[in-house]
Amino acid sequence: MKNGLDDVVATETTLSDVDGLGGILIIRGRSLDELAGVVSYEELLALLLSDAFDEKPDADGLRRRIGLARQEIFRTIPDAAAPLLTLPVTDAVRALTAQFTDGDDLATALRLIAAPAVFTPALIRLKNGQTPVAPDPSLSHAADILHMLHGRTVTPQEAAALDTYLVTVSDHGMNASTFAARVVASTHAGLVSSVLAAFGALKGPLHGGAPGPVLDMLDAIGTPDNAETWLEKALDDGERLMGFGHRIYRVRDPRADALMQALRRLAGTGNHGAGRFKLAEGVEAAALRILARRKPDRPLKTNVEFYTALLLETLGFPRDSFTSVFAMGRVGGWIAHAREQTQHGRLIRPQSRYTGPRPIKAA
Ligand code: ACO
């Protein structure tokens, strides 16, 4: 039995592949460096969802229909959202999505893609005492998310940075949240149930919940000079360094590079967090040195969450929304996997080995 199902192949897929030794992510036959910063999120969705439904809209069709779905979802935001505002943004987004009618069709998929993109900025603004900003369906998905967040015209560089992020995190093999989506899809419960299960799995700090704690770590370290001492003490106290290590990658996560480049491009366009970037580079270098010395048998490298934290902070998202921003991108992968599972898979029903007591048989 494999604790954590390491190396267990749970399914066949045509969607994505993660080569942990080579540091290569392939989505639908293209490597991440052919996609991140090159194609738009809508183009990526057209690629990911090309076999998912009878209808096969191209990227332009998806852009138009997701824009309309954003408008439709915006109208469903309850006037009395107050009870939700006490929750972290990510939990409130999940609660609002749980109201959707389940289904297995493209229309349900488009609503699920629009949901985190609309609910997240609206809830952030409501929590700040601001009025939600209505979507503009003429904008790209990424540009409109930032427009709804900030209530202003966003720069092409900001929109490009978020677009790169959404593409970069859109799919990633049999990660925990995608597996959760496939398990639920295998019961034919529908896309809403599958996506909600995945969303629940994503929020844990060992998966998509790490970027908030990455920023807490940077705040606590404060200056690059302090990194070495702080990180050594955290490891002495038995803590894990957030944003480092991965179940599959034994080399640097290629998504970390894609996001670092997106952040560099953004930092070059103004005063976008240049000091923070320097601190992060110092902390990353110190963490890699220390981890290599203290855990020589386990190569622990930078993962996607480290630069996610910086990119999303620079774009103006608060920490309690980071997981729902991750969901804005990963939802495409969840839907594609859920559909692949229902189309070609069987009910997922593994076994367990019982190690508890047995009943004592009456003589
Ligand atoms: N800092 C310090 N030590 C670590 C770290 C880390 N970030 N990651 C793993 N280790 C150590 C463990 O303590 C363990 O050491 P030991 O054998 O001396 O006890 C060893 O490495 C192996 O740990 P496992 O838990 O078996 O490794 P696993 O493959 O399950 O870990 C995980 C993957 C959960 C991502 C882990 O590296 C981690 O907790 N990282 C920090 C949280 C994080 O960044 N999460 C985001 C992941 S990316 C994503 O899901 C989108």
Residues whose N, C-alpha, C, O or C-beta is under 5 A from the ligand:
A	BS01	ACO	P205 L206 H207 G208 A210 E239 R240 L241 M242 G243 F244 G245 H246 R247 R298 N303 E305
